[in-house]
Amino acid sequence: MKNKLENKVNFLNKKNSGIYFLILHNDKYNTFKYVSNSLMEICKHSEVQAEQCTFITHHIGECDVKKGEKKNLELMRKELKIRGLNVSIRK
């Protein structure tokens, strides 16, 4: 039983080892609507998802808005930066 559990944990760790998070940080400049629209256009969020991420970012200070491979997130990070949003990528 223990071996099966250990194997499953090891499999999940290997599977998630290449997963990164695109983090949106709060700022004092961009409007709620602008940030939400940017997330819908760049990250392909639904309106509800974009609004939730924007709300969390505004009140908590940051929110992981997307997860995936670093190369894919890097493209989104660059596009969001061009729009003036404060974003980073974390492991």
DOPANU-406320 format. One record per atom (N, C-alpha, C, O): residue in three letters; x, y, z; residue number from 1. Coordinates in steps of 0.05 Angstrom, whole numbers. Each point is the difference from the previous one (the first is absolute). Layout:
R ALA X Y Z NUM
...
//
This chain:
R MET 16 -24 0 1
R MET -16 24 0 1
R MET 17 25 0 1
R MET -5 19 -15 1
R LYS 26 -19 31 2
R LYS 17 24 2 2
R LYS 14 5 -26 2
R LYS 4 23 -8 2
R ASN 5 -45 -6 3
R ASN 14 4 -25 3
R ASN -18 13 -21 3
R ASN 9 16 -16 3
R LYS -34 -24 15 4
R LYS -19 12 -19 4
R LYS -3 30 5 4
R LYS -1 16 -18 4
R LEU -2 -9 44 5
R LEU -3 28 7 5
R LEU 26 16 -7 5
R LEU -2 21 -11 5
R GLU 25 -33 17 6
R GLU 25 14 -6 6
R GLU 3 3 -30 6
R GLU 9 21 -10 6
R ASN -16 -42 -5 7
R ASN 2 2 -30 7
R ASN -18 22 -10 7
R ASN 7 15 -18 7
R LYS -31 -13 29 8
R LYS -19 21 -10 8
R LYS 10 27 7 8
R LYS -1 19 -17 8
R VAL 12 -15 41 9
R VAL 11 26 8 9
R VAL 24 7 -18 9
R VAL 2 23 -9 9
R ASN 16 -42 4 10
R ASN 22 5 -18 10
R ASN -9 7 -28 10
R ASN 12 18 -12 10
R PHE -32 -32 2 11
R PHE -11 6 -26 11
R PHE -11 29 -2 11
R PHE 6 15 -19 11
R LEU -21 -8 40 12
R LEU -12 27 0 12
R LEU 21 22 3 12
R LEU -2 21 -13 12
R ASN 23 -27 28 13
R ASN 22 20 3 13
R ASN 14 4 -26 13
R ASN 7 22 -8 13
R LYS -2 -44 -7 14
R LYS 14 2 -26 14
R LYS -18 14 -20 14
R LYS 9 17 -16 14
R LYS -35 -23 17 15
R LYS -19 12 -19 15
R LYS -2 30 4 15
R LYS -2 15 -19 15
R ASN 3 -6 44 16
R ASN -3 28 7 16
R ASN 26 15 1 16
R ASN 0 24 6 16
R SER 22 -37 -11 17
R SER 26 13 3 17
R SER 5 22 -20 17
R SER 15 19 5 17
R GLY -29 -20 -28 18
R GLY 3 21 -20 18
R GLY -21 21 1 18
R GLY -3 16 -19 18
R ILE -13 -16 40 19
R ILE -22 19 2 19
R ILE 9 26 13 19
R ILE 13 0 21 19
R TYR -20 22 -34 20
R TYR 6 27 10 20
R TYR -26 16 2 20
R TYR -21 -8 -11 20
R PHE 22 30 26 21
R PHE -24 17 4 21
R PHE 6 28 -9 21
R PHE 21 11 5 21
R LEU -40 0 -20 22
R LEU 0 28 -8 22
R LEU -14 16 22 22
R LEU -24 -4 4 22
R ILE 39 22 9 23
R ILE -11 15 23 23
R ILE -5 29 -9 23
R ILE 18 13 -10 23
R LEU -42 -4 15 24
R LEU -8 27 -4 24
R LEU 3 15 27 24
R LEU -11 -9 20 24
R HIS 25 31 -20 25
R HIS 4 16 24 25
R HIS -16 26 -1 25
R HIS -4 11 -22 25
R ASN -6 -3 44 26
R ASN -17 24 2 26
R ASN 17 25 -6 26
R ASN 24 1 6 26
R ASP -37 19 -18 27
R ASP 13 26 -5 27
R ASP -20 22 6 27
R ASP -24 -6 4 27
R LYS 33 30 -4 28
R LYS -18 23 6 28
R LYS -8 15 -26 28
R LYS -13 21 2 28
R TYR 19 -32 -25 29
R TYR -4 15 -24 29
R TYR -22 -11 -18 29
R TYR -16 16 -11 29
R ASN 15 -42 7 30
R ASN -19 -11 -19 30
R ASN -27 -4 12 30
R ASN -3 -8 24 30
R THR -18 13 -40 31
R THR -27 -3 10 31
R THR -8 -30 1 31
R THR 12 -17 -13 31
R PHE -32 12 29 32
R PHE -10 -27 3 32
R PHE -9 -11 -27 32
R PHE 7 -23 -7 32
R LYS -21 39 -9 33
R LYS -10 -9 -26 33
R LYS 23 -5 -19 33
R LYS -1 -19 -16 33
R TYR 21 36 16 34
R TYR 23 -3 -18 34
R TYR 15 -26 6 34
R TYR 7 -15 -19 34
R VAL -3 9 44 35
R VAL 14 -24 8 35
R VAL -16 -25 -8 35
R VAL 10 -19 -11 35
R SER -36 20 17 36
R SER -18 -22 -6 36
R SER -1 -5 -31 36
R SER 2 -23 -8 36
R ASN -4 44 -7 37
R ASN 0 -3 -30 37
R ASN 26 -11 -10 37
R ASN 0 -17 -18 37
R SER 22 25 30 38
R SER 27 -10 -8 38
R SER 2 -30 5 38
R SER 10 -15 -16 38
R LEU -20 6 39 39
R LEU 0 -29 7 39
R LEU -17 -16 -19 39
R LEU 7 -22 -8 39
R MET -30 34 0 40
R MET -17 -14 -20 40
R MET 14 -3 -27 40
R MET -2 -21 -13 40
R GLU 15 42 4 41
R GLU 12 0 -26 41
R GLU 26 -16 -1 41
R GLU 4 -15 -19 41
R ILE 13 19 39 42
R ILE 27 -13 -1 42
R ILE -1 -29 12 42
R ILE 11 -18 -12 42
R CYS -24 15 34 43
R CYS 0 -26 14 43
R CYS -25 -17 -8 43
R CYS -2 -23 9 43
R LYS -15 34 -25 44
R LYS -25 -14 -9 44
R LYS -18 -8 23 44
R LYS -13 -21 0 44
R HIS 12 38 21 45
R HIS -18 -4 22 45
R HIS -29 7 -9 45
R HIS -4 16 -17 45
R SER -15 -29 30 46
R SER -28 8 -3 46
R SER -3 27 15 46
R SER 18 8 15 46
R GLU -40 5 -19 47
R GLU -5 26 14 47
R GLU 0 -4 30 47
R GLU 12 15 15 47
R VAL -25 -36 -6 48
R VAL -2 -6 29 48
R VAL 28 -6 11 48
R VAL 7 10 21 48
R GLN 8 -27 -34 49
R GLN 26 -7 9 49
R GLN 19 24 1 49
R GLN 14 4 20 49
R ALA -15 13 -40 50
R ALA 17 24 -1 50
R ALA -8 19 23 50
R ALA 18 11 13 50
R GLU -43 -8 -8 51
R GLU -9 18 22 51
R GLU 8 -11 27 51
R GLU 8 15 17 51
R GLN -10 -41 -14 52
R GLN 8 -13 26 52
R GLN 30 4 5 52
R GLN 8 7 22 52
R CYS 8 -11 -43 53
R CYS 29 3 3 53
R CYS 7 29 6 53
R CYS 17 6 16 53
R THR -31 13 -29 54
R THR 5 28 4 54
R THR -8 8 29 54
R THR 14 15 13 54
R PHE -37 -25 -4 55
R PHE -9 5 27 55
R PHE 20 -11 21 55
R PHE 7 15 19 55
R ILE 2 -39 -23 56
R ILE 19 -12 19 56
R ILE 26 16 0 56
R ILE 11 6 21 56
R THR -2 2 -44 57
R THR 25 16 -2 57
R THR -3 26 14 57
R THR 18 9 15 57
R HIS -41 4 -19 58
R HIS -5 26 12 58
R HIS 0 -2 31 58
R HIS 11 18 14 58
R HIS -23 -38 -3 59
R HIS -4 -2 29 59
R HIS 23 -15 14 59
R HIS 6 6 23 59
R ILE 6 -26 -36 60
R ILE 22 -15 12 60
R ILE 27 10 -7 60
R ILE 19 -2 16 60
R GLY -17 14 -40 61
R GLY 26 11 -9 61
R GLY 12 -15 -23 61
R GLY 16 10 -15 61
R GLU -25 -35 11 62
R GLU 9 -16 -22 62
R GLU -18 -24 -4 62
R GLU -15 -8 18 62
R CYS 17 -4 -42 63
R CYS -17 -23 -6 63
R CYS 14 -16 -22 63
R CYS 10 12 -20 63
R ASP -10 -38 22 64
R ASP 10 -17 -22 64
R ASP -22 -2 -20 64
R ASP -21 -13 5 64
R VAL 25 25 -28 65
R VAL -21 2 -21 65
R VAL 1 -22 -21 65
R VAL -19 -4 -15 65
R LYS 42 -10 15 66
R LYS 3 -21 -20 66
R LYS 22 -19 10 66
R LYS 19 9 13 66
R LYS -22 -35 -20 67
R LYS 22 -18 6 67
R LYS 6 -16 -26 67
R LYS -18 -5 -16 67
R GLY 43 -4 14 68
R GLY 7 -15 -24 68
R GLY 30 -1 -4 68
R GLY 16 5 19 68
R GLU -8 -11 -43 69
R GLU 29 -1 -7 69
R GLU 11 28 -1 69
R GLU -14 19 -9 69
R LYS 39 -16 17 70
R LYS 12 26 2 70
R LYS 0 15 -27 70
R LYS -5 24 0 70
R LYS 11 -38 -22 71
R LYS 2 14 -26 71
R LYS -27 12 -8 71
R LYS -1 21 -12 71
R ASN -21 -35 18 72
R ASN -27 11 -6 72
R ASN -7 24 18 72
R ASN -11 20 -10 72
R LEU 18 -22 35 73
R LEU -6 22 19 73
R LEU 17 24 -6 73
R LEU -8 23 4 73
R GLU 33 -27 -14 74
R GLU 17 22 -7 74
R GLU -11 17 -22 74
R GLU 2 25 1 74
R LEU -15 -37 -20 75
R LEU -13 16 -21 75
R LEU -23 17 11 75
R LEU -2 23 -7 75
R MET -14 -34 25 76
R MET -21 15 12 76
R MET 11 22 18 76
R MET -11 22 1 76
R ARG 32 -28 14 77
R ARG 12 20 17 77
R ARG 9 24 -16 77
R ARG -4 23 8 77
R LYS 17 -28 -30 78
R LYS 10 22 -17 78
R LYS -23 17 -10 78
R LYS 2 25 0 78
R GLU -24 -38 -9 79
R GLU -23 15 -10 79
R GLU -13 17 22 79
R GLU -8 22 -5 79
R LEU 6 -34 28 80
R LEU -12 15 23 80
R LEU 18 23 8 80
R LEU -10 21 8 80
R LYS 36 -25 -8 81
R LYS 19 21 6 81
R LYS -2 23 -20 81
R LYS 0 24 8 81
R ILE -3 -30 -33 82
R ILE -4 20 -21 82
R ILE -24 18 7 82
R ILE 0 24 -6 82
R ARG -21 -37 17 83
R ARG -24 15 8 83
R ARG 3 15 26 83
R ARG -19 13 9 83
R GLY 42 -15 3 84
R GLY 5 15 25 84
R GLY -7 -15 25 84
R GLY -1 13 22 84
R LEU -4 -39 -23 85
R LEU -7 -15 24 85
R LEU 25 -11 13 85
R LEU 20 -5 -14 85
R ASN -21 2 40 86
R ASN 23 -10 15 86
R ASN -4 -30 4 86
R ASN -17 -8 16 86
R VAL 33 -8 -30 87
R VAL -3 -29 0 87
R VAL 27 -13 3 87
R VAL 21 11 -7 87
R SER -21 -35 19 88
R SER 25 -16 3 88
R SER -7 -29 -4 88
R SER -23 -8 -1 88
R ILE 44 -9 -1 89
R ILE -3 -29 -2 89
R ILE 14 -12 24 89
R ILE 22 7 6 89
R ARG -36 -26 7 90
R ARG 11 -15 22 90
R ARG -3 -30 -4 90
R ARG -18 -9 -14 90
R LYS 36 -6 26 91
R LYS -1 -29 0 91
R LYS -20 -9 21 91
R LYS -5 -24 3 91
//
